[in-house]
């Protein structure tokens, strides 16, 4: 069973992702509400995969991705994007994002992205 850390400032998004992933047999090992917490929890929990929202208060997903990849180059991070974030997506790819999923979530797309990370 693969472990997942969910990083998103939206409680609803976290709940929806958690439901999708739990049903598919993933273990949710933590949840964080901003990039700073996401980085701290990643360092502590070392999950197999992180789902990382791009737009969050305090520290956004791009900055958190940058820190995680710097300290843990093997990290698998799936970026969660809202419509119209093409520039940020390109930046995330350069930093080393493994996959992208857009909101609103489509269960199949979310699961495909995570499966792709584990290959």
C-alpha positions as CSV (number, residue, x, y, z in Angstrom):
1,X,0.0,0.0,0.0
2,X,1.5,3.3,-1.0
3,X,1.4,6.3,1.4
4,X,0.2,9.7,0.4
5,X,0.5,13.2,1.9
6,X,-2.2,15.6,0.8
7,X,-1.2,19.3,0.8
8,X,-4.1,21.7,0.0
9,X,-5.5,24.7,1.8
10,X,-9.1,23.7,0.8
11,X,-10.7,21.3,3.3
12,X,-13.1,20.2,0.5
13,X,-10.3,19.4,-1.9
14,X,-8.5,17.4,0.8
15,X,-11.6,15.5,1.6
16,X,-12.4,14.6,-2.0
17,X,-8.8,13.5,-2.7
18,X,-8.8,11.5,0.5
19,X,-12.0,9.7,-0.5
20,X,-10.7,8.9,-4.0
21,X,-7.3,7.7,-2.8
22,X,-8.6,5.7,0.2
23,X,-11.1,3.9,-2.0
24,X,-8.3,3.0,-4.3
25,X,-6.2,1.5,-1.5
26,X,-3.8,4.3,-0.8
27,X,-2.9,5.1,2.8
28,X,-3.3,8.8,3.7
29,X,-0.4,9.5,6.1
30,X,-0.9,13.2,6.5
31,X,-2.6,16.4,5.5
32,X,-1.2,19.9,5.3
33,X,-2.9,23.2,4.7
34,X,0.1,25.1,3.1
35,X,3.4,24.5,1.5
36,X,5.4,25.1,4.6
37,X,3.4,22.5,6.5
38,X,3.6,20.3,3.5
39,X,7.4,20.4,3.4
40,X,7.7,19.8,7.2
41,X,5.3,16.8,7.0
42,X,7.1,15.4,4.0
43,X,10.4,15.5,5.8
44,X,8.9,13.8,8.8
45,X,6.6,11.2,7.2
46,X,8.5,10.5,3.9
47,X,5.4,9.4,2.0
48,X,5.6,7.6,-1.4
49,X,3.7,10.4,-3.1
50,X,2.6,14.0,-2.3
51,X,-0.4,15.7,-3.9
52,X,0.5,19.4,-3.8
53,X,-1.9,22.3,-4.5
54,X,-0.2,25.2,-6.3
55,X,-2.1,28.1,-4.8
56,X,-1.9,28.2,-1.0
57,X,-1.3,30.9,1.6
58,X,2.0,31.3,3.5
59,X,4.0,29.2,1.1
60,X,2.6,28.1,-2.3
61,X,3.0,24.6,-3.9
62,X,5.8,25.7,-6.2
63,X,8.0,26.9,-3.4
64,X,7.2,23.8,-1.3
65,X,8.0,21.5,-4.3
66,X,11.3,23.4,-4.7
67,X,12.3,22.7,-1.1
68,X,11.2,19.1,-1.1
69,X,13.0,18.3,-4.4
70,X,16.2,20.1,-3.1
71,X,16.3,18.0,0.1
72,X,14.7,14.8,-1.3
73,X,15.5,14.5,-5.0
74,X,13.6,11.2,-5.2
75,X,10.3,12.7,-4.0
76,X,7.2,12.1,-6.2
77,X,5.0,15.1,-6.2
78,X,1.7,15.4,-8.1
79,X,0.8,19.0,-8.6
80,X,-2.9,20.0,-8.3
81,X,-3.7,22.9,-10.6
82,X,-6.8,25.1,-11.1
83,X,-7.7,26.5,-14.5
84,X,-5.4,29.1,-16.0
85,X,-2.1,28.1,-14.2
86,X,-0.1,27.2,-17.2
87,X,2.9,29.3,-16.2
88,X,3.1,27.8,-12.8
89,X,2.7,24.3,-14.3
90,X,5.7,24.9,-16.6
91,X,7.7,26.1,-13.6
92,X,6.7,23.0,-11.6
93,X,7.8,20.7,-14.4
94,X,11.2,22.4,-14.4
95,X,11.6,21.9,-10.7
96,X,10.6,18.3,-11.0
97,X,6.9,17.7,-10.5
98,X,6.1,14.1,-11.4
99,X,2.5,14.6,-12.6
100,X,-0.4,17.1,-12.8
101,X,-4.0,16.8,-11.9
102,X,-6.5,19.6,-12.4
103,X,-9.5,20.7,-10.3
104,X,-12.3,19.8,-10.2
105,X,-11.0,16.2,-9.6
106,X,-11.9,13.4,-11.9
107,X,-11.3,10.2,-10.1
108,X,-9.8,8.3,-13.0
109,X,-7.3,11.1,-13.8
110,X,-6.2,11.4,-10.2
111,X,-5.6,7.6,-9.9
112,X,-3.7,7.5,-13.3
113,X,-1.4,10.3,-12.1
114,X,-0.5,8.5,-8.9
115,X,-0.1,5.1,-10.7
116,X,2.2,6.8,-13.1
117,X,4.4,8.1,-10.2
118,X,4.8,4.6,-8.8
119,X,6.0,3.0,-12.0
